[in-house]
Amino acid sequence: MLVMGILNVTPDSFADGGRHNEFEAAVARGIEMIAEGVDIIDVGGESTRPGAERVSEEEEIARTIPVIAELAKHGATISIDTMRASTAEAAIKAGAAIINDVSGGLADDAMLQTAARLKVPYIAMHWRGQSKDMNSKAIYGDVVNDVIAELNERIDAALDAGIQKDKLIIDPGIGFAKDAEHNWAIIDAIDRFVELGYPVLVGASRKRFLGGDTPDEREQATIDLTKRLGTTGVWAVRVHSVKPHKEVLSS
Ligand code: PMM
């Protein structure tokens, strides 16, 4: 199973602020992740936490593209975490290899066709709407069946847009319009997602459903989950700390 390291280039991730500090700190963390054996670095410039407001396209591009260009020089495989086709295209031009779209093509009408034209792997996550009010959309009959049905619609849309089957990766969208019991139900049934026949990415790192009052307190639960997912056929986990995950997977 691969380890995708999270590199959020947002002011709240690098506390002392300022564009240059943000760039330096992000590149330093990226280089550290490479040394720790990361398989993919997921660079994002827009927070998708519950309640988060959107950032402008200009801001997203200004945050992410210089970091991608620099880390590509260090030989990293980079994904761009964006809902915007324009940002995705700029990132691929700058050296990113994979598009990670938490909206599965729903946020930007141009995204699926752009991914098809660029012929790069495309991660389609299960999503029901922007983070600002997604918690109110956590209503399911059978969460596993419903998420699979909605993901299948995104798979069909991606294939219709011309994305090649072997370029498509799926993600159940842990924490996106889902409460704790939904997230656990999905994790308990992760083999049903693997059976769909596409590589499966799981992004559960330090999310609230893991318990604990702070993200740090959720770290051990995240590592335990990686160990558990390591035997399920899941393709990759998207995590904040790389080293403990590489270690637990090789132990
Ligand atoms: N979660 C977040 C951001 N991007 N991308 C994918 N594919 N899957 C996820 O679960 C996912 C994502 C939000 O988490 P963060 O705020 O800790 O980065």
Residues whose N, C-alpha, C, O or C-beta is under 5 A from the ligand:
A	BS01	PMM	T48 R49 D81 N100 V102 M125 D171 G173 I174 G203 S205
